[in-house]
Amino acid sequence: MKDRIIIGIVGAGGDGVVTVGELLLKIAQMKGYYGRLSKYYGPQIRGGESAVKLTILAENQEGFIEDDLDILVCFSQAQLVKFKEELSVNSQTKIFDEEFLKSFAKISSQITGREQSKNLVALGFLLEILGWREKEILEALRPGEKLLTDKNLEAVEAGKTEAEKIQLRIKLPTAYPKETIIIDGNQAISRGALGAGCRFASTYPITPASEIGEYLSHELSKIGGCFVQGESEIASIGMILGASLAGVKSMTATSGPGLDLMVEMINLASSCEISLIIVDAQRVGPSTGIPTKMEQADLATVIFSGHGYAPRVVLAPYNFEECYRLTFEAFNISEKYQVPVILLSDQYLSQTSQITDDFLKKIYLIENRLLPLPEDKNKYLRYKITRDYVSPMALPGMEGFEWRATGLTHDEAGNPTNSSEWHQKMQEKITKKLDPLRDRSDLVKIFGPEKAKIGLISWGSSGEASLGAIKSMGLENKIKVCIPEIIAPIPINAIGQFLKGLQKLIIVEMNYSGQYRRYLRRYFDFPKKIYPLKRAGGRPWSRKEMVDFFEEALR
Amino acid sequence: MTECDPKCYLNELKPIWCPGCGDYGFLSALARTFSELKIPNHKLFVATGIGCSSRVVGYLKTYGINGIHGRALPISQGAKLAAESLGLDLTVLAIGGDGDLFSIGTEHLPHAVRRNVDIACIMLDNQVYAMTKGQTSPTTPYKEDILTSHSLNPPVDPLLDMLTFGTGFLAQGLATNVPHLVGILKAAITYKGFSFVNVQSQCVSFQEGDWISHLKQNCCYLKEGEIIELPNGEKWLHDPGNKDLARKLVEVALKERPYYGIIYRAPEREGYLERIRKINQS
């Protein structure tokens, strides 16, 4: 008996590939299984070819790596070529090709009068192979699925009959319904934002971050908040900066090209000490790149972008639950230290759906901005240099505390100054106020035995993939893993401790030049033997490429 | 609420503007406006861009920001919407120069009009990039003009553009006529919705020719109910609610006849947040 099943489905636009994938994911959840559905589109985003890869798991697990298919349902041979890396097969994979599936179109025509429901014939076919024959499941799904008409359900049943003609059956251990949810990274971040107290958001549509704006536009209005679709990314970040100055927790979400446009305002927020949250769902760059595919190449830009020296905080969740939890962290850090925080996700995390335990039920402490004391009325200094370098921030409506932010170098009162002395002091202030974050070891995830001589450092969704690959190789007790979720400022102690005594270090990240490795180099001495696993993005990590690399590194 | 002297709205900083700069007139008009409207300092938020005129917020004793070139509008809309959602009665102004609002930040104008967030947007038009010492701006007159400068392109026409975008409140003032300007600013701030005021402000260092004298000599002050004669000979009773007349007024070139006063005032419309609330209730 297997503990997981991987099914790939590919077709041209209109073949209904994503629909089948999503229905199967819902059914798997109802049966009590875990799993995830990654979706792959052509470069045009809308219409055209698409593919899904559904992994059904018997148990929830830490770490995940995409692997070869057990079953491939291919409506179009021509389209399969475009996804051959994402839908990798091996000699064990059972393939149902275009020729085989022609009969599904015929069956669909006979029942519904149209060929279009061939995807539902395929759904029935797969349900039979998985042994999920109960009609009740589909009946239960009907209220939310307009697609499941009487005729279409007949098509599903016909698919089951088709599968009776073949031998193939794949069984997972019996599962029992659990309190799980289906969620993707964009949704997890949106839910986290609402939980953390975000009441104002402004975004400009961009793949793969658009869903955050769509979700918040609906939800914020229900709870007395406000969402604005800006006329550009510049407008969007300007809106949230204004809202934050008015005292409302605010957020924007974008991807690389939009982030580039926001740099000037991030810089202003760093200098003026204004709380802001910017989500960057990374996609392949530079320029338009591949909008629908993942990469981790925005790292250098989120840490260093902008003229002058403008410290900011960068956080990177490595899985779906962390997308949720770290959004709370992002808001808390941003409010506490009055600093822009960039939350780095990527297309894979953002748009892949997962069945997972219901982490949305977890609640976290919420921090708010430090406000001035009443006795400071009429002698308030906005940028007073305090022991921890964080100064109370007055909000409009507070009488006797009026202050004006400025992008000009300013003194304690916030007045513009040309003094190099004040410039030095303020640079020190905006840097040193973040020092406590360097000790946030809780934002550095460590796995595996402390004494291991082989270490692996990774970040973002590459971290999750690394954990998955190590587990699949049974090396959990040989390789220890460090996934820093705080990228900037650098968590100096936690990473330093991890590196101590290592003989070999593997560094995994998905960008051509190895940006994180170069960044770590500035702060740490590495072991003699370094194994950087890095490549340009465009597809998620596969088990095969990681296993091959780790074996080489372990030799 | 105690009545406040205009001085209460100014802080202790001394403006860096050149002696004779039109922005002094504007700053004093602004302080008088706040005073006459009796708006408490802590309920004022002024966002500006970058340039001589954007320094204005630095001399006020209100909340605000002197932020990024061209971005006063998004910042002020965000601040106003956030305050509205908190139930805070915050008066919000966006102030910028002609470069701010009609060059680098022009993308924000039509959308601010569409959203109709209740802010007053004030442009201080000196027809030149003064802080960077005299480069041509979007409103610099064309070089074949009688009042020559070195622009190779015809200037933009801010009032015509703003009316076309659908601005609900449109007015024009002159920085040298402070009492008149106060009246306009009061009307713009109290108008519920997005309002736009174009203020001609002289630059004593980089403006070529005696532009302000030319404007003063050729201008016409608009008063509701009084007759105005257009350069083409047409005579109208001034009615700020008459869009046809407003169209005729903004089509007259500024150099030919500047009109000062309220050019157009539409019936007040729903703001962005009201629309959100309404959709949510239904």
Interface residues (C-beta under 8 A of the other chain):
Chain A: R199 F200 S202 S221 K222 G224 G225 C226 F227 V228 G230 E231 S232 I234 A235 S236 I237 G238 M239 I240 L241 G242 A243 S244 L245 A246 G247 V248 S250 E264 M265 L268 C272 A394 L395 P396 G397 M398 E399 G400 F401 E402 W403 R404 A405 T406 G407 L408 N415 P416
Chain B: L13 P40 N41 H42 K43 L44 F45 V46 A47 I50 V57 G58 L60 K61 T62 Y63 G64 I65 N66 G67 I68 R71 L73 P74 I75 S76 Q77 G78 A79 K80 L81 A82 A83 E84 S85 L86 L88 L90 E107 H108 P110 H111 R115 Y272 L273 I276 R277 I279 N280
